[in-house]
């Protein structure tokens, strides 16, 4: 079966075409759909196996990164999203999509006090655009199966993962949800954690491992020529990000 991917667009999304292309390169059939169309037809997602919230600046991040679209999903599409997840399907949020997932309630971070984690402004207070090294810290996540390390680009201003307190972080840790961390690269003298994220978290999944959000952009490194040092490094066949999309496709094989 060729899984179908719903790449959700909204005003300000700007990575939807690249993300759809990445899924197609991994063997899926991707369709870019505006959130207004889904709001009009809540049953629309039933025809898809994967939902992806791509990067960008949904609604201009005017009230905070991902807040408006996250609230739309939480308050108007919660039943459709719950049904989608409960059917064993996959949900991926990339950068702004991760911010949306945090605010939508899909990542199992809410408790009786509200969300126990958030994505705050980078500790530097500035937008950061660079490449980072990442290590997989848990085998819980479907998208990261068989991957130990990744080299991917980041481009965000609100990527600092924070927990309400150490107890909340411990709870996520024990559940295997803090699945992707920033890691030190031997050939890079810059701070390896670019935004000051607690416990170096670059991505997390829900307790099922089928809903995953990450700040780095895997869709921006699926071909070796997308790496700034591709002519100087030993030859490699593909970009590190492609395997993440391939894992999602193979999950439905």
N, C-alpha and C positions, 0 to 999 in steps of 0.2 A: 504494500500500500504506500502511495505517495502522500505523506501528511500535508495538510493544508495549513498555512500560517496566516493569521489575521494580524497585519501590522497596523496598529491603531494610530491614526493621524489626528492632530488637533491644531488649532491656530498656533504657530510657533514651532511646531515639530520640524526638524530639518535633517534628520538622519534616516527617515523612513525609506527612501529609495535605496540607500546603501545597505540597510538592514535587510530589506526584501531580497536584494541581490545576493547577499551572503547566504541567506537561507536557500535560495535557488541553487547556488553553487554547491551547497551541501546535499542537494537532492530533494528539496521540498518545493511545493507550489505556494507562492506567497501572493497575497492580495493586500493592497493598501486601502484602508477604509477609514473614512472620517468618523469621529466620535458622534457627530450629529446623526449619521445614518444608523449607528448602533442604538442611540437613544430612541430613535423612531421605531426600530425593530429589535427589541431586546432578545428575540429568539435567533437573531442572525448568527451569533457565535456558535450555534449548534452544528454548523456545517464545517467547523474548523477543529483541528487537533492542538494547535499551538497558538497562543496569544502573545504578541510582543509589543511592548511599549518602548518605542525607540527614543533616542536622544534628541536634544534640542532645547527649546525654551517655551514649553507649552503655555499659552496665554501670556507670553512675555515674562513668566515668573513674577508677575506684578505683585502678588500677595505672598510671595515665597515660592521657591522652586517646587513645581509639581503640585502645589496646593489646590489650585482650582480644578484641574483634571482629576486629581486624587479624590476630591470631594464629590465630583460628578459620579465617579465610579462607586464611591462608598454609598451615596444617597439615592442614586437613580438606577444603578446597574448591579447592586449587591447580590440580588437573587440570581441574575444571569452569571455573575462571576463565581458565586458559590457553586452553582450547578456545573459550571465549566470545570472547576477544580475537583469537585467531588466525582466527576466522571473519569478521573485519572489523567486529565490532559495537562499540558505544560504551559507555564506563564513565565515570560522573561522580561525584565525591565533593565534597560541600559541607560546609565547616567541619569538624565531627566526621568527616564522610565523607572529607575530605582527610587528616585525621590517620590514619584507618583505611587509606587507600591508601598512605600513606608506610610504614606498618608491615606492609602486606600483601605488598610486593615488586612491586606492579603498575606502579609509575611509572618503572621502569628507573633506579633510584638505587643499587642494590646492586652491589658488586663483590667481589673476593676478600677484602676486609677487612670486609665487611658493608655496612650502609646508609651512603651517603656524604652523606646529608642527613637532617634531622629537623625537627620543629616543637616548639620549646621554649616555656617560659613567656614571656609578654610581658615585655619589658625592664622595664616598670614594676612587675612582680610583681602586677598587678591584672587583674581581669576588665574588658574594655573593650566598651562598647556605644555605637556612634556610626555616622555615615555617613562614607564615604570616597570619594575620587575615584580612579579606576583608569585606567591606559592599557594598551592591548594592545601588547606589545613583540615579538611574533613572529607570523608567519602560519602556524605549524606546527599549531595546535590547531583541530580541526573545530568545536568549540563557539563559537569566537570569530571565525569568518570574517565579514568585512565590518564588524567592530566596531572602532572606534578608541579610544573612551573610554566609561567606565561610572561611574555614581554609584550605590553600593549600600551597604546597612547591614552592619556587622560586629557580632558578639557572641561573644567568645571570651576565654579566659584563656591558652591555649597555642597561639598563632598565629605565634610568631616563627620564621620560616624560617631555618635555619642549615645551611651546608655544612660538611663535615669540615674543609676547607681551601680556599684560593683555587683550587687546581688542580681540585678537584671542581666548584666553582662555574663555573670556566672551561669545564669539559667540558659541563656542562648548558647553559651559555650558547651554546657553539659548536653544540650540537645543536638549538638553538631551543626548548629545553624550558622556559626561564624566561619564560613567555609572558604573564603578567599582573603588573603592578607598581602599587604605590601611587604616586600622583602629586599634585603640589601643585595646589590649587584657588585661583583668584584671590580668591575671596570667603571664604576660610577661613584664619584666622590660626593655627590649631592645627598641631602637627607633622603633616605629611602622612603619614608612616610611623608608624602608631599603636602598633606592637608591637616596633619595632627590627629588623625582618626584614632579613637580608643582601640587599644589592642591591635593596631595596624589593620583594621578591618577595611577591605576594599569591596566586599560583597557578602551577602548573606542569603540564606534560603529559608523557606518555611519548614515546619517540622516534617512534612512529607518529602522534602527534597525536590518537589516538582515546581515550586515557585521560587524564582531566583532573581535577585537584583544585584547589579554591580556598577560601580562608578566608571571603570575603564571601558574603552570602546573596542570590543572584539571585531565588529564589522569593519573597522578601519585597518585591520591587518589580517586579511585573508589571502593576499598575494604577496610574495616575497619582495616585489618591487615597491611595496608601500612602506617598507622600513627605511629610515633615513640612511642606514649604513649597509644597504643590501649589496652594494658593489664591493664592500670592503670585508664583509664577513664570509666565512666558509659557506659554500653554496648550500641552500636549503630549498626544499620543494614548495613549501606553502607557508603562509603566515600563521602565527600561533592561534589566532582567533577562529580559524575555520573549524577546528576540532570541536569547539564548543557548539557550533551550529550543527555539525555532523552528529554529535551525541544526541541532540534533540530529535533529529530525523531517525536515527537508528533506534531510539526508544520505541518507535512505533513499527519497527520492522517485524 
